[in-house]
Amino acid sequence: MATVRRQPAARRLLVAGLVSLVALGVLLAYQVHLDGRTRKVLDQRFEVARNFERINYYGETLTMSARLAAAAGDATAERRHRELVPALGALIGSSRRLIDDPGADRALVRMEEIRAALLSTERRSLDLARGGRERAATGLLTSAGYRRQTRRYASASKAAVERYTTTSRAELGATAGLRRLTGILALLVGAGAVIFFTGLTRVAVSYRQRAGQAQEAARLAFERRRAERALRESEERFRRIAAQAPMVLWAVDRDGTFTLSEGERLRSIGLAPGEVVGRSVFDVYAQQPQHLDNVRRALAGEEHSDLVEINGLCFDTMYSPLRDVDGEVISVVGVATDVTERMRAERERDRLERAALRDSLTGLANHRAFHEDLARHLDARALDDPPLGLVLVDVDDLKRVNDTLGLQAGDARLRAVAQAAREVTPDDGEAYRVGGDEFAIVITERGAWAALGLVHRLQAALVAGEEDGSPAPSGPHREPPRVTAGLAEAVGDEDKDTLVRRADLALVEAKSSHRDAIIWTEDIREPAELEPDATIRRRHEQTLATAL
């Protein structure tokens, strides 16, 4: 009667084991689906980032082409302007199709509207330039309204990128959480299957031990053979599933000896499924101290996960100790998922994000980085902090050099100015290329009075570079690059746009008064012992710049 009562228990264990295997297969298949979803989101983020980089580049190129065509009647610039308009529209449309986020889509729609307004202004400027009214055409493109629309366009672009980045990061975070959850569930289900089949084997053995008669013994033997066959088939199915899954499933006993080693990713690290069973994990992975430290932590009873690199591949590995009824660790089960491609995609994304903040010609930080850094410095300032100085620098006669000696000579001149700016900028400052022939230098702790000396050193460095035999263009423009500068100092809780506007006005005045001149705004705080008269001070600086 005891044997009869045990038969339903054996069947229940067998059913539970089979259900566990089916559940494990479903979980592994779902993890494959999550991997595909993650790759899709990363690919989409890469495509959107590349589109926005090109959108910003096309927008800046359209503005520069319109200004060049309006100021000089350059037909090539005008033709370039006409060619880029449909390309920019197509890029924005492509980005809208890629981005599945209402907030980012509204920002893109706003970009299209602002770009349409800018395009209307640029076309009116080109019409004026073709009619011989270059001054009016240039004034239209330098008007406050046009600049305001340009800033609104940049803000809309930034808002779209930030909104989409936030949404995609949230989606990637949710997917990663689901992957981790399914990994844990798969581990638990697999462990449950092992326990069920172990219990089933013990029940089958007990049938034979309790057989008292030949007929009962034969029946029990038949049941045992059937159970063993079912167990082997179930184990084989489990091993096939584990061998085809994009992961490594392994287990070691309390001594560190492998009892299980399955998974399709084993071949990628030079091992075959089951090859290391019976060998010590401390011998097989003797050259992987990080992995061995994690195994020791798990054998000590700590469940944890870690990113482990083996043979150039990166695995997201879960280490889970199994305990007996007394709470002692008897085994460690691990699930390692290959995340190499995901890590490579994340590193590539980070590289692109860094490249989006650098100017490719000079290596300096670009227009976008300048505005972001300046806004951050101003937001972090307290009223009693040291003054923040801003220098806007314009390279003199760059268009003439481009027209007479070619664009390569102009590029060489820009690189020379960038190198000189990099050399003279102090530790508390940063140099930027913010436009075609415009540079900016921000000094965060010493104000514009120190920036004045910086501009002198910059001009002297350009002259010294020529005297030291640095490469210079041949022909009528062998003189070293000359620069004109406008300086401003942050006042109170002044915002970024106001500070840039004041420095820009000083630069415009410097360019209209003298080549390689230096003009600063009236509110710069200077040492009390220096001449307070701004007129005398400007005349002194212009004389010094001419001498240099």
C-alpha positions in Angstrom: 0.0 0.0 0.0 2.9 2.3 0.7 4.2 1.7 -2.8 0.9 2.5 -4.4 0.6 5.7 -2.4 4.1 6.8 -3.7 3.2 6.4 -7.4 1.2 9.7 -7.7 4.1 11.5 -6.0 6.5 10.2 -8.7 4.1 11.3 -11.5 3.8 14.7 -9.9 7.5 15.1 -9.8 7.8 14.1 -13.4 5.1 16.5 -14.5 6.7 19.3 -12.4 10.1 18.6 -14.0 8.7 18.7 -17.6 6.7 21.9 -16.8 9.9 23.4 -15.4 11.8 22.6 -18.7 9.0 24.1 -20.8 9.0 27.2 -18.6 12.8 27.4 -18.9 12.5 27.2 -22.7 9.9 30.0 -22.7 12.1 32.2 -20.5 15.1 31.7 -22.7 13.1 32.5 -25.8 11.8 35.7 -24.2 15.4 36.7 -23.4 16.3 36.3 -27.0 13.3 38.6 -27.8 14.6 41.1 -25.3 18.0 41.0 -26.8 16.5 41.8 -30.2 14.5 44.6 -28.8 17.6 46.1 -27.1 19.6 46.0 -30.4 16.7 47.7 -32.2 16.6 50.5 -29.7 20.4 51.0 -29.8 20.4 51.0 -33.6 17.6 53.5 -33.6 19.4 55.7 -31.1 22.6 55.6 -33.3 20.6 56.5 -36.4 18.8 59.4 -34.6 22.1 60.7 -33.1 23.7 60.7 -36.6 20.6 62.5 -38.1 20.7 65.2 -35.5 24.4 65.7 -36.0 23.8 66.2 -39.7 20.7 68.4 -39.0 22.8 70.7 -36.9 25.6 70.7 -39.4 23.2 71.5 -42.3 21.6 74.3 -40.3 24.9 76.0 -39.6 26.0 75.5 -43.2 22.7 77.1 -44.5 23.2 80.1 -42.2 26.9 80.5 -43.2 26.1 80.1 -46.9 23.3 82.7 -46.7 25.6 85.2 -45.0 28.4 84.6 -47.5 26.1 84.9 -50.5 24.5 88.1 -49.0 27.8 89.7 -48.1 29.8 88.9 -51.2 27.2 87.8 -53.8 28.9 84.4 -53.9 27.0 82.3 -56.4 28.6 79.1 -55.1 27.3 79.8 -51.6 23.9 80.6 -53.0 23.7 77.3 -54.9 25.0 75.4 -51.9 22.1 77.0 -49.9 19.5 75.9 -52.4 20.9 72.3 -52.4 20.9 71.9 -48.6 17.3 73.1 -48.0 15.6 69.9 -49.3 18.3 67.7 -47.7 17.7 69.3 -44.3 13.9 68.8 -44.7 14.4 65.2 -45.6 16.6 64.6 -42.5 14.1 66.1 -40.1 11.3 64.0 -41.7 13.4 60.9 -41.4 14.0 61.7 -37.7 10.3 62.1 -37.1 9.6 58.7 -38.6 12.3 57.1 -36.4 11.3 58.8 -33.1 8.2 57.4 -31.5 7.8 60.0 -28.8 5.1 62.8 -28.9 7.4 65.3 -27.0 10.3 64.8 -29.3 8.0 64.9 -32.4 6.6 68.3 -31.2 10.2 69.6 -30.9 10.9 68.4 -34.5 7.8 70.1 -35.8 8.9 73.2 -34.0 12.3 72.9 -35.7 10.6 72.6 -39.1 8.5 75.8 -38.4 11.5 77.8 -37.2 13.6 76.6 -40.1 10.9 77.7 -42.5 11.0 81.1 -41.0 14.8 81.3 -41.2 14.6 80.1 -44.8 12.1 82.9 -45.6 14.5 85.5 -44.1 17.5 84.0 -45.9 15.7 84.0 -49.3 14.7 87.7 -48.8 18.3 88.4 -48.0 19.5 86.6 -51.2 16.9 88.6 -53.2 18.3 91.8 -51.8 21.9 90.8 -52.5 21.0 89.9 -56.1 19.4 93.3 -56.4 22.7 95.0 -55.3 21.6 95.8 -51.8 24.4 93.8 -50.0 24.3 96.0 -46.8 20.5 95.5 -46.4 20.9 91.8 -47.1 23.7 91.4 -44.5 21.7 93.4 -42.0 18.7 91.1 -42.4 20.9 88.1 -41.5 22.5 89.8 -38.5 19.2 91.2 -37.1 18.1 90.4 -33.6 15.0 88.6 -35.0 17.1 86.3 -37.2 19.5 85.5 -34.3 16.6 84.9 -32.0 15.1 82.4 -34.5 18.5 80.7 -34.8 18.7 80.3 -31.1 15.2 79.0 -30.9 16.0 76.5 -33.6 19.1 75.3 -31.6 17.0 75.0 -28.5 14.3 73.0 -30.3 17.0 70.6 -31.6 18.5 70.2 -28.2 15.0 69.6 -26.7 14.2 66.9 -29.3 17.5 65.1 -28.6 17.1 65.3 -24.8 13.5 64.1 -24.9 14.3 61.2 -27.2 17.4 60.3 -25.2 15.3 60.2 -22.0 12.7 58.0 -23.6 15.1 55.6 -25.1 17.1 55.3 -21.9 13.9 54.5 -20.0 13.1 51.8 -22.6 16.6 50.3 -22.4 16.4 50.4 -18.6 13.0 48.6 -18.6 14.4 46.0 -21.1 17.5 45.4 -18.9 15.3 44.9 -15.9 13.1 42.4 -17.7 16.3 40.6 -18.9 17.6 40.4 -15.4 14.3 39.2 -14.1 13.9 36.5 -16.7 17.5 35.4 -16.0 16.7 34.9 -12.4 13.5 33.1 -13.2 15.3 30.8 -15.6 17.9 30.1 -13.0 15.3 29.2 -10.4 13.3 27.1 -12.9 16.4 25.2 -13.9 17.3 24.6 -10.3 13.8 23.5 -9.6 13.9 21.0 -12.6 17.2 19.5 -11.2 15.6 19.1 -7.8 12.4 17.6 -9.3 14.4 15.1 -11.3 16.6 14.2 -8.3 13.5 13.6 -6.2 12.0 11.5 -9.0 15.1 9.3 -9.1 15.0 8.7 -5.4 11.3 7.7 -5.6 12.1 5.3 -8.4 14.9 3.7 -6.3 12.6 3.4 -3.4 10.2 1.4 -5.5 12.7 -1.4 -6.0 13.8 -1.4 -2.4 10.2 -1.8 -1.1 9.3 -4.6 -3.5 8.4 -7.7 -1.5 7.2 -10.1 -4.2 8.6 -10.9 -7.7 5.6 -9.5 -9.5 5.8 -6.3 -7.5 9.6 -6.2 -8.0 9.1 -6.6 -11.8 6.4 -3.9 -11.8 8.6 -1.6 -9.8 11.6 -2.3 -12.1 9.5 -1.5 -15.1 8.3 1.8 -13.5 11.9 2.7 -12.6 13.2 2.0 -16.2 10.4 4.1 -17.6 11.1 6.9 -15.1 14.8 6.8 -15.9 14.1 6.9 -19.6 11.9 9.9 -19.1 14.6 11.5 -17.0 17.2 11.0 -19.6 15.0 12.4 -22.3 14.1 15.4 -20.2 17.7 16.0 -19.3 18.6 15.7 -23.0 15.9 18.2 -24.0 17.2 20.5 -21.2 20.8 20.2 -22.5 19.7 20.8 -26.1 17.8 24.0 -25.0 20.7 25.1 -22.9 23.2 24.3 -25.8 21.2 26.5 -28.2 20.5 29.4 -25.9 22.7 32.6 -26.3 24.2 32.2 -22.9 26.3 29.9 -20.7 24.6 27.8 -17.9 27.1 26.3 -15.4 27.2 24.9 -11.9 30.0 23.9 -9.5 29.8 22.0 -6.2 31.1 23.2 -2.9 34.7 22.2 -3.9 34.5 24.3 -7.1 34.2 21.2 -9.4 32.1 21.7 -12.5 28.9 19.6 -12.5 27.2 21.5 -15.4 28.6 23.4 -18.4 26.1 24.1 -21.2 25.2 26.9 -23.6 25.8 28.0 -27.1 28.3 30.8 -26.0 30.8 28.3 -24.6 32.2 27.8 -28.2 32.9 31.5 -28.4 35.4 31.2 -25.5 37.0 28.0 -26.8 35.0 25.4 -24.9 32.5 22.7 -25.9 29.4 21.9 -23.9 30.2 19.6 -21.0 33.9 19.7 -21.7 34.9 21.0 -18.3 32.5 18.9 -16.2 34.6 17.1 -13.5 37.4 19.8 -13.6 38.0 22.5 -11.0 36.8 26.0 -11.9 40.0 27.3 -10.3 42.1 25.4 -12.9 40.0 26.1 -15.9 39.8 29.9 -15.3 43.2 30.3 -13.6 43.8 33.4 -15.8 40.5 35.0 -14.9 40.9 36.3 -11.3 37.8 38.4 -11.5 35.6 35.4 -12.3 37.3 33.3 -9.6 36.7 36.0 -7.0 33.0 36.0 -7.9 32.8 32.2 -7.5 34.4 32.4 -4.1 31.9 35.1 -3.0 29.1 32.8 -4.2 30.6 29.8 -2.4 30.6 31.9 0.7 26.8 32.4 0.4 26.6 35.7 -1.4 24.2 36.0 -4.4 25.4 38.7 -6.8 26.0 39.6 -10.5 28.9 41.1 -12.3 30.2 42.0 -15.8 33.1 39.5 -16.6 35.4 39.7 -19.6 36.7 36.4 -21.0 38.7 36.1 -24.2 37.7 39.6 -25.3 33.9 38.9 -24.7 31.8 40.5 -22.0 29.3 38.4 -20.0 26.6 39.6 -17.6 26.9 36.8 -15.1 24.6 35.9 -12.2 26.1 33.9 -9.3 23.6 32.1 -7.1 24.4 29.7 -4.3 22.2 26.7 -3.6 21.8 25.5 0.0 20.8 22.3 1.7 18.1 22.0 4.4 20.7 23.1 7.0 21.5 26.3 5.1 24.9 25.2 4.0 26.0 26.0 0.5 26.2 22.8 -1.6 26.5 24.3 -5.1 26.8 27.5 -7.1 24.7 27.9 -10.3 25.6 30.6 -12.8 24.0 32.1 -15.8 26.2 34.2 -18.1 24.7 36.2 -21.0 26.9 37.5 -23.8 26.5 41.3 -23.8 29.6 42.1 -25.9 27.6 43.7 -28.8 25.6 45.8 -26.4 28.7 47.1 -24.7 30.3 47.9 -28.0 27.2 49.8 -29.1 27.2 51.8 -25.8 30.9 52.7 -26.3 30.2 53.7 -29.9 27.3 55.9 -28.7 29.5 57.5 -26.1 32.1 58.2 -28.8 29.6 59.9 -31.0 28.2 62.0 -28.2 31.8 63.2 -27.4 32.5 63.9 -31.1 29.3 66.0 -31.4 31.0 68.5 -29.0 34.3 68.8 -30.9 35.2 70.9 -34.0 36.7 68.5 -36.5 39.1 71.0 -38.1 40.8 72.5 -35.1 40.1 69.9 -32.4 38.6 72.6 -30.1 35.3 72.4 -28.4 32.5 73.5 -30.8 29.6 76.0 -30.8 27.3 73.6 -29.0 29.8 72.9 -26.3 30.5 76.6 -25.8 26.9 77.5 -25.1 26.4 74.5 -22.8 29.6 75.1 -20.8 29.0 78.9 -20.5 25.4 78.3 -19.3 26.6 75.8 -16.8 29.4 78.1 -15.5 26.9 81.0 -15.1 24.3 78.9 -13.4 26.9 77.6 -10.9 28.2 81.1 -10.0 27.4 82.8 -6.8 27.3 86.6 -6.5 30.6 86.7 -4.5 32.4 84.3 -6.8 35.4 85.6 -8.8 34.4 87.3 -12.1 33.9 85.2 -15.2 35.5 86.6 -18.4 34.5 86.0 -22.0 36.6 86.6 -25.0 35.2 86.5 -28.6 38.0 86.4 -31.2 37.6 87.0 -34.9 40.4 86.0 -37.4 41.1 89.0 -39.7 41.0 88.7 -43.5 40.1 85.0 -43.5 37.9 85.4 -46.5 40.6 87.2 -48.4 43.0 84.4 -47.7 40.4 81.8 -48.8 39.7 83.7 -52.0 43.4 84.3 -52.9 45.3 81.3 -51.5 42.5 78.7 -51.3 40.6 77.0 -48.6 43.5 74.9 -47.4 45.5 78.1 -46.6 42.5 79.4 -44.7 42.1 76.1 -42.8 45.8 76.3 -41.9 45.3 79.8 -40.5 42.4 78.6 -38.4 44.4 75.7 -37.1 47.3 78.1 -36.2 44.9 80.4 -34.3 43.4 77.3 -32.5 46.8 76.0 -31.5 47.8 79.4 -30.2 44.5 79.8 -28.2 45.1 76.3 -26.8 48.6 77.2 -25.6 47.7 80.5 -23.9 44.4 79.4 -22.3 44.9 79.0 -18.5 43.8 76.0 -16.5 40.6 77.7 -15.4 39.7 78.4 -19.1 38.5 76.7 -22.2 38.9 77.6 -25.9 36.2 77.0 -28.5 35.6 77.5 -32.2 32.1 78.9 -32.4 31.8 79.7 -36.1 33.6 80.0 -39.4 36.3 82.5 -38.3 35.1 83.1 -34.7 36.7 81.6 -31.6 35.7 82.1 -27.9 37.6 81.7 -24.7 35.9 81.4 -21.3 37.9 82.1 -18.1 36.0 81.1 -15.0 38.0 82.4 -12.1 39.9 85.6 -13.1 37.6 87.7 -15.2 38.0 89.7 -18.3 40.9 91.8 -17.0 43.0 88.6 -17.0 41.5 87.8 -20.4 42.9 91.0 -21.8 46.4 89.7 -21.0 45.4 86.4 -22.6 44.5 88.1 -25.9 47.9 89.9 -25.8 49.6 86.5 -25.4 47.5 85.1 -28.2 48.5 87.8 -30.6 52.1 87.5 -29.5 52.0 83.7 -29.9 50.7 84.1 -33.5 53.6 86.5 -34.3 56.1 84.3 -32.6 54.9 81.2 -34.5 55.7 83.1 -37.8 59.1 84.2 -36.5 60.0 80.6 -35.3 59.6 79.3 -38.8 56.1 77.8 -38.5 54.5 77.0 -41.9 52.9 80.1 -43.5 51.1 80.7 -46.8 53.2 81.9 -49.8 52.3 84.9 -51.8 51.0 88.3 -50.8 49.6 87.1 -47.5 52.6 85.7 -45.7 52.0 87.7 -42.6 50.9 85.7 -39.5 47.2 85.5 -38.6 45.9 88.5 -36.9 42.9 88.5 -34.6 40.4 91.1 -33.3 38.9 90.5 -29.9 35.9 91.7 -27.9 35.8 91.1 -24.1 33.1 91.0 -21.5 32.8 90.1 -17.8 29.7 88.5 -16.2 27.8 90.9 -14.0 25.6 89.8 -11.1 23.2 87.0 -12.1 23.6 87.8 -15.8 22.4 85.0 -18.2 24.4 83.5 -21.0 22.7 85.3 -23.9 23.2 88.7 -22.4 26.9 88.1 -21.7 27.5 86.8 -25.3 25.6 89.7 -26.7 27.8 92.2 -24.9 31.0 90.5 -25.9 29.7 90.3 -29.5 29.0 94.1 -29.5 32.5 94.7 -28.3 33.9 92.5 -31.1 31.8 94.4 -33.7 33.1 97.7 -32.4 36.7 96.4 -32.5 36.4 95.2 -36.1 34.9 98.5 -37.2 37.6 100.5 -35.5 40.8 98.7 -36.2 42.2 95.4 -37.4 43.7 93.2 -34.6 42.1 95.6 -32.0 40.8 94.7 -28.6 37.6 96.3 -27.2 35.9 95.5 -23.9 32.7 96.5 -22.2 32.6 99.3 -19.6 31.7 97.1 -16.6 34.9 95.1 -16.4 36.3 95.3 -12.9 40.0 96.2 -13.0 42.7 96.8 -10.3 42.3 100.2 -8.7 45.9 101.3 -9.5 45.3 101.1 -13.3 44.1 104.0 -15.5 40.3 104.2 -15.1 39.6 106.2 -18.2 38.1 103.7 -20.7 39.0 105.9 -23.7 42.6 106.1 -22.8 42.7 102.4 -22.0 41.2 101.4 -25.4 43.7 103.7 -27.2 46.6 102.1 -25.3 45.4 98.6 -26.2 44.9 99.4 -29.9 48.4 100.9 -30.0 49.8 97.8 -28.3 48.0 95.5 -30.7 49.4 97.4 -33.7 52.9 97.1 -32.3 52.5 93.4 -31.9 
